[in-house]
Amino acid sequence: SKSIYVDEDNKGTQDGSYNHPYRTISKALKHAKGSTVVYVAKGTYKENITLPKDVKLIGGKNTDDVVIKADNPDQPTIVMKDDTEINKITVVGGRHGIRVLEHAEAKIIRSVVKGSTRDGIHIDKGSRDKKEQVIIEKSTIKNNRLAGIFSEKRNLIVTESDITGNGDGVDLVANVKAWFADNRILDNRGSGFKLTMDGA
């Protein structure tokens, strides 16, 4: 896999290498194709980004080292296409904190999603096959205005995560196939779990 580096504090040449990182994540993603890992240095990045197919976005040693804050509050802060992953990233604001597009396999690991004006994580419809699975693991989804996690028909796994202070904790529509284990879902303003069980 190819590696690309980002550091907002870089003052010199930008080519995405370790010694000459790009200053914005958006610029790095323009050069990210299949099997690319984008490593982001500590800092706050004010931008809305779309992860291309088969790209991973990796933050710092701690979850709050790298913060991506929506530049345009009317758009998702992060859009995830197929076979993408974010790891150790804090996502702030946006219409949705993270939007997983239709039929996209995605992983959200050790991340924080907070302060969106709608859903923290909004998952568009797909099949219930493993190849279109969405995995949320060891993450915190908090203080989003609507649902912490909203999913249309999909295969969903959520483990070891905290879902607190949202409108509803989890909102799953009909036909979702979901596995939840070892999570804390509490202090949400509406329902903890809001489930449409038809075909689920």
N, C-alpha and C positions, 0 to 999 in steps of 0.2 A: 504494500500500500504506500501511497505517497503522503508525505507530511507537509503541512503548510502552517506557518506560525503567524500570530497576531500579537501586537503589543502597542497599545495606544500611546505609549511614551517614546516610541521610536522617533528620533528626529532626523535620521539620515535616509539612505537609500532604502527603497521598499521592493523586495522581490519575493517575499514569502518564505525566505530561508530562515534558519535559526538566528543567524547574525544580522539579517536585514528583514525583519518581519513587516507585514502590512500593519497599518495603523487602525484599520477598521475590519470588522468581521465581514461586512458586505463585500469589500474588495477581495478578501481571501476567497469567499465563496464563488466569486466570478471565475476564479481559476481552479476551483475544486471540481473534479470529475469523479468517476467511479473509483471506489476503494481509496478515498482520501480521508485522512484524519487531520482536522484543523485544531491546533493547540492554541488556546487563548491565554495570554498573560493577565495577571491580576489587574483589575480596573473596572470602571463603569463605562459601558458602551451604549450610547444613546442611538439606537437604530432599530429598524424592523428588518428581519432577515428571513430568507427562505432557504432551507437546507436542500440542496440538490439530491437526487437519487444516490444512494450508497455513499453517503458522507457522514462522518462522525464529528461532533463538536465537543471538545474536552476542555474543561476549566482547570482551575488551580488545585492546590492541595486540599483546601477547604471549600465547602459549597458556596460560601459568600465571597470568595476571592474574585470571582468573575460575575458581574451583574450586567444583564442586558435589559435596558429600559426602553420601552416603546418610544420612538421619536414621533410616530403618528398614532395617536390614541384610538383612531377609528379603524385601525388594521390590527390583526394579530401581531404580537411581538415576535413570535417564531412560527413559521409554517414548516411542517415536516412532510417531505415527500417519501417515496417508498425506500425501505431499507436504510433508514436514518436513525441516528442516536444522539442524544445529548447526555452529558455526564458531568456532574459537579458544576452546574450553572444555576444562577438565580435569575429568574425571569420576572420582570415587574411591569405591570400595566398592560395596555393594549385592549382592543375589543375582546379578544381572547388572549390569555397568556401564551398558550400553545394551541395551534390548530393542526390536527393530523388529517391529511387529505384523504379522499375516497380511495379505498383499496390499498392504502400504504401500510406496510409493516414498519413499526416504530418502537423505539425504546427510550424511556425517560428514567434515568438512573441517578440517584443521589442528588436530586435537584430540588429547587424551591420555586414554586409558581404562586405569585401573589399580586393582589391589587388590580386585577383586570375589571373592566366595566361590565363584562358578561361572564363567560365561563373561564375557569382557570385553565382546564384542559378540555378542548372540544374535539371530539373524534367523529369524523364523517363516516358514512356508512361503508361497509365492505362485506366480504364473506365471513363466515365463521370458521374458515380453514386456518390452520396454523400459519400458513404463508402470509396471511394478512393480520397477524396478531399484533396487538398493542400491549406492551409491557411497561408498567409503572412500578418502580422498585425503590425502596428506601428514600422516598421523597416526601416533601411537605407541600401541601396545596392549601393555601389559607387566604382568608380575607378577600375572596373574589365575590362580585356582587350577585351573580347567579349561582350556578353549580360549581363545586370544586372540580368534579369530573362529570362531563356529559358525554354519553356515547349513543350513537345510532347503532343499528345492527352491526355486530362485530364480535370478534374473539378478543376478550380483554382479561388481562391478569394484573392484579394490584396487590402488592405485598409489602409489608413492613413500612407503611407510609402513614403520615398524619394528615388528616383532612378536617380542618377546623376553621370556624369563623366565616364560612361561606353562606350564600343564600340557602341552597340545599347542599348537603355533603356530596352525594352521588345521585345522578339522575340517568337511569338507563331506560331506553325505549324498548319496544317489543322486539323479540328475536335475538337479543343479546345473549351470547354465551360468555359467562364471566366467572372468574375465580378470585376470591378475596381471602387473604390470610394474613394474620398478625398485623392488622392495621388499627389505628386509633381514629375513630370518626365521632367527633363530639363538638358541642357548642356551635353548631351551625344554626342559622336563624330560622330556617324552614325545617324540612325533613332531614334526618341523617341519611336514610336511603329512600329514594323515590323510584319505584320499580314498576314497569309495565310488564307483567309476567307472561302475556300472551306469546306463545312460541319460544319462550326463553329457556 
